């Protein structure tokens, strides 16, 4: 079965809240803020083991996350030297026989802002989150991406651009999900930065013949 490159996301500077969230949810080697990071998502899922093996044998990167699902596989590797992370990406693409532009072009499945969140709504989210708590009255940004790993790009660029809190992010599965909270104006800025980041990614159209 041919391997589909669903997502290929290079982050030149992992932002502090996102780095902390990765440490909270991952079982691998924890990143510190401002290291370079690479997220790769492929199908079928089991093929991700060969992918991470290629990266680790060829470079000095460290893995934080490895997720193997029935349909998709996802990994994260990082290093303080951006060149090592770039090299890991090149090794992965070489192993797959693909180019970065062969990745699926992401789309925003949903992009919703809830202003002045109600107390009971905030409490429900606080029970299931792995990041910061949202307080009643704050604004909430909810973004859903396809493929899932692009939620990480949205989170990182939003944190760069605005003074917001990372409530939760899920970068694997059928869809990626991102929850951010903050003041109304800061959430508006975060939403714009996240949208611009997703829209800037080039790749093949979803559900093209190459992806079937």
C-alpha positions, 0 to 999 in steps of 0.5 A, a space after each residue: 500500500 502506498 504511503 500518503 503524506 497527510 501532514 508535514 509541519 516544521 515549526 522553527 520555534 516551539 512556543 512555551 505554552 505549546 511546549 508545555 502542553 506537549 510535555 503534559 500529554 506525550 510519553 517521549 522526550 520532552 521539548 523545551 521552549 523555542 526548539 525546532 519541531 517537526 510533525 509528520 502525519 501519514 497513512 496507513 498508520 503502522 507505517 509511522 514506525 519506519 518513518 520515525 526509525 529513519 529520522 532517529 537513525 539519520 539525525 540527532 532529533 528526539 521524539 516526543 510523540 508517536 501515535 499509531 491509529 488504524 488509519 493514520 500515524 503521527 510523530 513529533 521530533 525536535 532538536 535545538 538545532 534547526 538543521 537537525 530537524 530539517 535533516 530529519 524531515 529530508 530523511 523522512 521524505 526520502 524514505 517515503 519517496 515524496 516531496 514536502 509539496 506532496 502533503 495534503 493541503 490543510 483546510 479549516 473544518 471549523 473556526 468558531 469564536 464564542 465571546 464571554 463564555 458562560 460559567 457552566 460551559 467554561 467548567 465543562 471545558 476545564 474538566 477535559 482540558 490538558 492546558 490552561 483553564 478558561 475562566 467565565 467571561 473570557 472568549 474562546 476560539 475553537 479551530 478544527 483542521 483536516 489533516 489533524 496535525 495542522 492544529 499544531 501549526 495553528 496553535 504555535 502561530 496563534 501563540 506567537 501573535 497574541 496574548 492567549 492561553 492554550 486550553 487544549 490541542 489534539 493533533 491526531 485522529 480524523 480531525 485536529 482540534 485547538 482551543 484557545 482563550 483570552 480577551 476578545 481582541 487577543 482571540 481575534 488576533 489569534 484566530 487571524 494568525 491561525 487562519 493565515 498559517 493554515 492558508 499559507 500551507 501548499 500541498 495537494 488537494 484533499 481527496 485527490 486521486 493521489 490520496 485514494 
